[in-house]
């Protein structure tokens, strides 16, 4: 179950990274449209912040998913679960959809590590 959790987490993290890059590109597009219209709105800054946090959350889930393959304690699944939740909350809508896989991977990994230790 740890290997399945690691694979699911890696897939979710990679898809989350792609979603975060799309979010960053959307923020740049909104900023460009705002400058053409002559308006100053905070929407582009907020979208860019969502993208940056999404990239950070995705990288963390990729790292913790890779470490899941050799996890002997329940620390890695918990860190994967927490980074998936943080990425889903603070990363924007596209990243949140992809972080659902990472949250499921953290739950599966936690169950797998607990069964292995018993």
Long-range contacts (C-beta under 8 A, 24 or more apart in sequence): 1-108, 1-109, 1-111, 1-112, 1-115, 1-116, 2-68, 2-69, 2-71, 2-109, 2-112, 2-113, 2-116, 3-68, 3-69, 4-108, 4-112, 5-65, 5-68, 5-77, 5-80, 5-105, 5-106, 5-108, 5-109, 5-112, 6-65, 6-66, 6-68, 6-69, 6-105, 6-109, 7-65, 8-65, 8-101, 8-102, 8-104, 8-105, 8-108, 9-61, 9-62, 9-64, 9-65, 9-68, 9-80, 9-84, 9-101, 9-102, 9-105, 9-106, 9-109, 10-62, 10-65, 10-66, 11-101, 12-61, 12-65, 12-84, 12-98, 12-99, 12-100, 12-101, 12-102, 12-104, 12-105, 13-58, 13-59, 13-61, 13-62, 13-65, 13-98, 13-102, 14-58, 14-62, 15-98, 15-101, 16-54, 16-57, 16-58, 16-61, 16-87, 16-91, 16-95, 16-98, 16-99, 16-102, 17-54, 17-55, 17-58, 17-59, 17-62, 18-98, 19-54, 19-58, 19-91, 19-92, 19-94, 19-95, 19-97, 19-98, 20-51, 20-52, 20-54, 20-55, 20-57, 20-58, 20-91, 20-92, 20-94, 20-95, 21-51, 21-55, 22-94, 23-47, 23-50, 23-51, 23-54, 23-91, 23-92, 23-94, 23-95, 24-48, 24-51, 24-52, 24-55, 26-51, 27-51, 47-92, 50-90, 50-91, 50-92, 50-95, 51-91, 51-92, 53-87, 53-90, 53-91, 53-92, 54-87, 54-90, 54-91, 54-92, 54-94, 54-95, 56-87, 57-83, 57-84, 57-86, 57-87, 57-88, 57-90, 57-91, 57-95, 57-99, 58-87, 58-91, 58-95, 58-98, 60-86, 60-87, 61-87, 61-99, 61-102, 65-102, 65-105, 68-105, 68-109, 71-109, 71-113, 72-113, 73-113, 74-110, 74-113, 74-114, 76-109, 76-113, 77-106, 77-107, 77-108, 77-109, 77-110, 77-112, 77-113, 78-106, 78-110, 80-105, 80-106, 80-109, 81-106, 81-107, 81-110, 82-106
